[in-house]
């Protein structure tokens, strides 16, 4: 059979009917129903870890209006024949997604919510035609369908639709709610003193969830997904047999994301096993409970690219599906001293933090622990050890993909906080041959920026190149000159002057002075000044680095190059 990957497909029936490759996660149905007695189950996972496809799979399995035997044939759940006979296509199912409910104001978001509920009513429009349905419920249903329902209608909408389903089918209803917390997350981002967005949206979502989940005689059980477990807002308070499973819990830990053997099987089917190491480096590393998992969105995208081009390079696919606002919010907090922790993380280390998997969007920014918890729950960090348990957790960056997001956001932020006047003071010192002044300013800049790559020489080269950006000079980096490639050449054509820089990473502080001399010697031996004809001032700088300290030595060219 032809190998096909349906990137972005979250409809289970469509995925199966179109012959796309499917990583079999159907066993979760049996485990959820057979091994637990949860009235309400909440799964919290980062974006793009298969939550929506999982919910679509459950909807197809349970829905009494469907015949799903064929699309589940050959999958793991089909091995449980008695279970399938008892549960497959035996219950009415109400499936609702809140993932697209986002806007700049409450009124706009509320209109989107009403539109979403109208779509649900259209999907289940046959309910209004059944004689067994209560007349008052029919009237409310039609108002919701026409988007003319009252606030009370909206808050009671899911319970009311479930009551109609029970009247029609004579069976309790299975409720599936995907990305329940997106409206709250978006409202929290846009909430201001003038725009009380969050509290208004919280009131609506609490009403919808509360009536649907608490003491609802029409509910068989509910499965809900989101990024965070909203705790203090009382959305789930009072719900009978409510259980939440986060990235910290062992239960169901292997069902969201791909396990290593699943990735190997996928690569074998795609005839791309040679890329296993690359995929592991870029997209593996997440630890959910006691399971090591890959991000499925990334793996599928990259394998799809490899099918088209065998030499396709790995990309950061995840960053286009999630914004990095939470990272920037974190580093902007001047009351949190987090720069050194970010440096540790970006150099491959771990930090130990107190973590909670029960948070509230209106207090996310109230403490450093809360923010570290959010970064963990949203997929920017992961546990460093599957065996870890408890509130105190060792955290790390999971893979190269997420490391690149940190570099693009965190490093860039600290660079942008550097006052332009400091950069100009640095240049004044360099043009004037002020070795002590240049050493001090460059060292200060190092302290104010995020250091990563464990102080490798490449890091210092990149740091220097970045320090000269935006000052109006032509900056050449590792461009062939003379008998080699100088690290950096600065050209000031307006004043016919140039600076040649060779940077060295010193093994210890006592070596910095001699390394500066060696760097200047390299500039002269390899004739890096060749080609700088017509410049009236050429300065050679050897700059040695040791951790966050810089030392500079300057030598003026005695003989200016003469144009031939």
Secondary structure, 3 states (H helix, E strand, C coil): CCCCCCCCCCCHHHHHHCCCCCCCCCHHHHHHHHCCCCCEEEEECCCCCCHHHHHHHHHHHHECCCCCHHHHCCCHHHHCHHHHHHHCCCEEEEEEECCCCCCCCHHHHHHHHHHHHHHHHHHCHHHHHCCCCCHHHHHHHHHHHCCCCCHHHHHCHHHHHHHHHHHHHCCCEEEEEECCCHHHHHHHHHCCCCCCHHHHHHHHHHHHHHHHHCCCCCEEEEEEEECCEECCCCCCCCCCCEEEECCCCCCCCCCCCECHHHHHHHHHHCCCHHHHHHHHHHHCCEEECCEEEECHHHHHHHHHHHHHCCCCCCCCCHHHCCCCHHHHHHHHCCCCCCHHHHHHHHCCCCEEEECCCEECHHHHHHCHHHHHHHHHHCCCCEECCCCCCCCEEEEECCCHHHHHHHHHHHHHHHHHCCCHHHHHHHHHHHHCCCHHHHHHHHHHHHHHCCCCHHHCHHHHHHHHHHHCCCCCCEEEECCEECCEECCEEEEECCCCEEEEEEEEECCCHHHHHHHHHHHHHHHHHCCCCCCCCCCCEEEEEEEEEECCEEEEEEEECCCCCCCC
